[in-house]
């Protein structure tokens, strides 16, 4: 709001309302503009767009916005002005953001070209939710330290420096980024200074000191071993269901072959997507399914469970027994990450598992919070809106189904619970 007020001061362009939705009606020359400021950062906010009739919508910091909200917005723009008032000369959506990581929907659109408009077919590739006429165009800002860096002549300036030649101003403005990088991690600098895709760690990684990206992550796609069973772990606890596909090699090494990460899918829709995925990727393997034990609980709306829906599509999901408690599941993952077989790691993740890898590298984390004694971390991994958590839950259910939790428990059979003698009677 402060930035907008700097661009369009109220004393010049008109006052802004002081109650939500904050609205400012701007008039200058032949321009009449009504700007409405609205919070749209949660799936529940989609209802705010109902009956909304704007010309365009601008999403700020779009990496924090779920794709479902962007999709909903595309159906609302271009509705003002009406045809009898001349119609729209332009309508659409503008998005800006600091670069997200390579598992984000933005990366898929901008880099992988997965959903771009196909002029020859006159349709969006592989994206039935989008209208045929929609197009996307992306612009990437140069690094703040590059020769062609933008806007340097306006950064860290004052009245005196603004009178200097532009090259002198640009040299001064470059100091803004040079000062910014002090004390920052390489990942932070890549995102906020160089404008590269990357992930900024938010808390304490769940598998810190167990996961080694150089050893556990394959730089190539791992192909399924023909004839060997593939184990699919499924997490269906929210609106972003996920699946991970694993296989045990003949030397007992566990291979993570692929992942299926979705956004905002119903049980029925996910079951269809999962079935098609299995047929396409594992036609020569038997596939067994393990899922959240809670997937067998009945919905509050009807008597059908999530597992019932999957079963109706021919996928018999077994509950990952003893998989309700998160702590033992995490121990199972730590166990396989620590395993060495014939001098090599006993756990290897395929190149295509981007969300799973992101989770291992910090996207699956214990949230940090402040206490009277300093900083502490949540007892369980943060799950709110975290796709990494959905994928990692799926991996845990797969490993439980493969017997890794029993293996951990067997390893700890000799452990005995001891109670310290307090030396006093609490009832006295």
N, C-alpha and C positions, 0 to 999 in steps of 0.2 A: 504494500500500500504506500509505503514511504517513497519507493521508486516511482510509482505512478504519479504521486503528488508532485514529485520533482519534474516529471515530464509535462504534466497538465495541472499547473497550480490552480487551485479553486478560485483565487481572486481574479484570474484571467479567463478560465474556461467554464466556470460554473461550479456550484457547490455539490458535494457528495453527501448523500443521506447518512445519518449516524446510526441507523438501525439496519440489521440484515433483512433481505439481501442488500448490501451496500450498492447504491446506484448513483452514477454521475451522468448528467445530461450535458453534453458538450456541443457548443455551436460556435463556428468561426467560418467566415466567408460563406460558401455554399454547402458547408459540411454540417450535418446534424447527426450526432453520434450519441447513442445511449449505451453506457458500459455498466454491466452488472457483475459484481464480484461475488463468486460463489465457491464454497468449499466442495470439491469433488475429488476425494482421495480414498474413499472406501466403497466397496461394492454396494452397500446400502444406500449410497448417495445417488445411485442411478435413478431412483424415483424422483429426484429433484428435476430431472430432465423431462419428465412427462409433461406434455402440453407446453413445453418451452419452445419458443419460435424465434431463434436468433438468426442472424446472417452468418455469423461464424463464432467459433469457440477457440480460445487460446488456453492451452494447458501448460502451466509452468512446472518445471522439474518433473518431466513426464516419466522418468524412470521409476518414480514412486506411484505411478498410476497403473491400475490393472487394465489389461487389454479390453476387458468387458465394458469398462466405462468409456473407452475410446470408441468402441464399436457402437455403443448406445448413442454417443454424441454425433456420430456420422449420420444418424437418421433424423437428427433434429435441425441441422443447419440448412441454410438456403430457404428459410420460410418467411424471411422478412427482407425487404418489403414485398407485399403481395403483388400479384401480376397487374391488378388494376391501378397500382401505384408505380408501375414501371419495372417491377421485379428486381432480381439481384443481378448486378453486373459481375460479381464474384461472390462465392460462398465456399466455406470449407473449414478446415481445422488447422491451426498452427500449434506446433509443439516445440518446446525447448528443453534441454536437459544437460547436465553433466553426463559424460558417457557411462552407461551401465556395463555390466559384465557380459560375457559372450553367451550366457544362457538366457538372457532377457529377450522378450518379444521384439524390442527395438532392434537388437542385433540381427535377429532373424530377418526382419524387414529390410534393414539398411545394408547388411553385408552379405548374408547368405543368399539374398535374392529369392527367398523362399516364397514370399507372398506378393511379389511385385506385379504390377499390371503388365499383362502380355498383349501388346498391340495387335499381333497377328490373330490371336484367339479372341481378342476384345473381351477379356475377362481377367479377374484376379486368379493367379495360379493357386490351386489347392486351398482356397479359402472361400467356402460356400457362404459364410456369414457376411462377406462383403459384397456390395453391389457391383455389377459389371462395370459401371461407369467411373468407379473410384480409382484414383491414382495417388501414388505416394512419391515424394521427391525429398531427398536428404542432402543436407549441407553440413560439412564437417569443418569446424573452425580450426585454423592452424595452431600449433603449439605457441604458448605465450613467449617462448624463447627462440622461435623460428625467425628467419629473416623476413618472412611475409606475415608475421604476427599482426593481428588486427587490433585497432583502437589504442595502440601504445601512446599515440600523441595526446590522448585524453586522460591517461592514468597518472596519478601522483603529480598533478600540475597545480600551479597557483597562478595568480594574476601576472606575475613577472614572467614565468616560464612560458605562458601561453603566447607571449610576444616573440619567443625564440623561433628560429627556423624549424621546420617540421622534423628534420633529422635529429636535431638536438632534443626536441620534445620526445621523440620516439626512444632515444637513448635513455632519457630520464624515466619514461614510462616502463621500460624494460626492468628497471629496478623493482617495480611492483612484484614481478614474478620471481626475480632473484631473491628478494626478501622472503617471499612466500615459501620457498622450498626449504628454508632453514629448519632442521629438526624433523622433517617429514620423512615417511617411509617411501621407498621406491614406488610402491603401488599407489600411494596417495599422489605423488608427483605425476605419475603417468596419467592419472584420471583428471586431476584438477589443473595441471599446468600444460601437459602435452596433449590433452584431449584424446587419450587412448581409451579403449575399452578395458575395464578392469574392475576388480572388486575391492572395496574398502572394508576391512575387518571391523565388526561392531562390538564384539565381546570376546570372551575367552573360547577358543576353538574346543569343541567337545573332545576331539581326538588329538589334541596337542601332545607331542612327544611320542605318538604312536604312528601317525600317518607321515610318510615321507614321499612327497610328490615326485621326486626323482626316481624312486624305486617302485612305488606302488601304482603309478599311473603309466599305462602303455602309450607310446607315441603312435601306435597303429591300432586299427580296429581288430578286436579279437573275434575270430570266427567260431561258431559253435562246433563242437566235436560231433561228427555224424554218428547217429545211433545212441548217443548218451543223453540221458534225461536232463532237461533244462528245468530249473526251479525258478518259479516266478513269485516274488514277494509283492503283496499288494497293500497299499494304505488307502483306505476309503473313508477316513474319519471326517473329511470336510468337503468343500466344493472344488478342491484341486486334487483329485485322486491321482495316484501315481503307482508305477510298477517298476520293479528291477528284476532283471533276468540273470541268473547265475548258473554255473556248471562246475562240477568237481572233476578235475582232470585225473588221469590214472595215477599220478604221483601224489594225489590228495591236495594238490594246489587248487584253491578256489578262484575261479575266473568270473568276473562280472562282465557279461557280454554286452548288455545294452540297458537303457532306461526308457521309460515312457512317462514324461511329465506333462500334465495337462492343467488347464486353467478353467475354472467355473463350468464344470461339467456335471450333469445329473448322473445318478447311478445308471440309468438306462443308456444314456449317451456314452458314458465311459465304457460300459460293457460292450457296446458295439465297436468302439475304437480299439479296445484291448483285443477283442476277438480278431479283428482285421489285422492288427499288428502281429499277432502270433502266427496267423496264416501266412503272412508275407515274409516274416523273418525266420521262423522256425518250422518250415514245412516238413523237415526230415528228422524232427526230434519229438519225443514225447515230452509234454509240458505238464508239470504238476504245480498247483497253486497253493500258497499259504498266505493268510491274511491276518489282520487285526482280529483278535477274539471278539471284539466289540462289533465286528461286522456281522455277527450272528444274532445280534440283539434286534428286536423288532422296532420299527419306526414308530414314533408317536402319532403319525398320521394314518398308518395302516399296519396290517399284520405282516407285511413283507420286509424281510431283512435285506441288507446290501448283498449278502451272499446268495440270497434267493434270486436276486436280479441277475447276478453273474451266472448262477446255475441255469437259469432259463436260456442263456446263450451258449450252454454247453461247457462252461468252465466250473468245475467242482472245486470250490475253495475250502481248504481245510484250515481251521483255526490254528495259529502258531501257539501251541500249548505252552503255558508258562510265559507267554509273551505280553501279558498285560503290564507287567512292571518294567519300567524303563531302565532301571539300573542294571539288572542282569543282562538285558539286551545290549547295552553299551559295552558290558564286559565281554560279550561274545565277539563284538566287532574288534575290540582292543586285542583280543586273543588271536584272531586271524591276522591282524596287522602285525603282530609281534612274531608270527611263526616264520621259521626258516626251513626250507626243504631243499636238500642237496645244495646248500650254499646260496640259494635264491629265496626271495620273499615268497611266502605261501599264499599271498593274496594280491591279485592283479586286476586293475580296473581298465576297461577298454577306452580307447580314445574318444568314442562317441558319448560317453557318460559325463556330459559337461556339468549338469546340475549336481550330480553326486560328487564330482571332483571339487566343485565350488564349495560344497558343504564340508568336505574334508579339509579344505584350505581356509576355513573360517566362517563360511556361510551358515554352518550348523554350529550354534554357539550357545554358551551360557550367558545370559544377559547380565550386564554389570549394573549395579546400583550402589548408591551411597548409603552408608550407615554412620552411626555416631562414632564408630571406631575406625572409619575409613571406607574403603571400597570392598564390596563383596560381590558374589555372583549367585544367580538363581540356581536352585537345586536341580532343576530339569532344563533341558534345551529349550530355547525360545521357539515357539511354533506359530505365533500370530502372523499370518500372511507370509509365512516363510516356506517357499517351495522346496528349499533344501531339506527342511524337516520332514516333509512328506516323502521325498525320495529316500532319505535315510531311514525313516520308519519302515519303508518297503524293503530296504536291504536287511534290516534287522529281522523282519519276519521271514525273509528268505533264509537267512543264516540259522534262525531257530528251527525252521522246517528241515534244514540240512543236518540238524543234530549238533550244532555248535554250542548251543546253550547247555545241553547235557554234557558235552565235552568239558565245558568250563566247570560245571558242578562236580563232575567226576574228578577233575584236577584238585578241587577244594574239599574232597571228602574228609581229609584228615583234620580239617579246621574244626575247632571246638569253641563254643561260646563260653567265655569266662565272665563271672560277675565279681567285681572288686568288693572287698569287705570294707564297708564305710566306717565301721567301728562305733556306730551309734544306732539307736532305735528311733525311727522317725515318729513313733507313736508316743514316746515319753514327753 
